[in-house]
Amino acid sequence: MTATLLKGTAYITGGASGIGRATAFGLARHGIKRLALTDISQENLLATSEALKSQYADVEIESLQLDVRDVKAVDYSITQAVKRFGRIDVAVNVAGISGAGKATDATDESDWTSVLDVNLNGVWRSQRAQVRAMMKQENLGIRKGRGSIINVASMYGLIASPVDIPATPYTSSKHGVIGLTRSDAITYAPHGIRINAICPGYVRTPLLQLATERGSMDPEIAKTPMGRLAEVEEISDAIVFMASPMASFMAGSALLVDGGYSAN
């Protein structure tokens, strides 16, 4: 791949840590020169922005603190990104939480609603604002269109979470993200907006790394044919592909990147 695989402006929610941070670096590495980086943590935003600028000095960064539960803040962040950069070519919705990890009978309604409000409603709020902005943009042809949106779901959006890992709110929210992705994909594909989802398996985030060191992830890693966790860069590479003209005929897809877990 060359640094010209991507061009234009990208916008990322949850872009200052984990998969979001890796995606910011991946997009910059492959040609994005204008980046609207949003995250709930101002501290992480500052650190990620500084790290990006040190490695990619020619990338312009708009850092915006954002809680995707706040519809006004979501709309404002898109407005600011367009105001500064003119358009949004790629939008990646990463922001999400894992939740309490309890079985349904032990889950409070507040636990349920908090996960759904971030993981599903937050993606909907973000995608709505992104679509509204993209619909006003010039269509750059069949390979680029008006823009590309990638929603980060999970393999749990296509399969159930294991019995020993109760995650019904999280799993339900990720199934919802895939439904949202597919429904909006067929609505907006005729307008030159591609909407797809990516479904990672177990990824080496700080939380899972700690669980791995304690051995509590061993049974799940054993179920993964590749026998390991994914690195965040492996997920961001797949996102770069989906954002690029190489995926120009993809719409409504739920791309599994799970080391073969769901094929068992």
MOTA-V404454 format. One line per field, one symbol per residue. ss: DSSP state (2 for helix, 1 for strand, 0 for the rest). burial: + if it has 24 or more other ideal C-beta (glycine too) atoms within 12 Angstrom, else -. Layout:
ss->???
burial->???
This chain:
ss->000000001111100002222222222220000111111002222222222222200001111110000022222222222222200001111000000000022200222222222222222222222222222000000000001111110022200000000002222222222222222222222220111111110010022222222200022222200000010222222222222022200000011110002220
burial->----+++++++++++++++++++++++++++++++++++++--++--++-++---+--++++++++++++--++--++-+++--+-+++++++++++++-+-----+---++-++++++++++++++++++++++-+------++++++++++++++++-++--++++++++++++++++++-++--++--++++++++++++++--+--------+--++-++---+++++-++++++++++++-+--++++++++++-++--
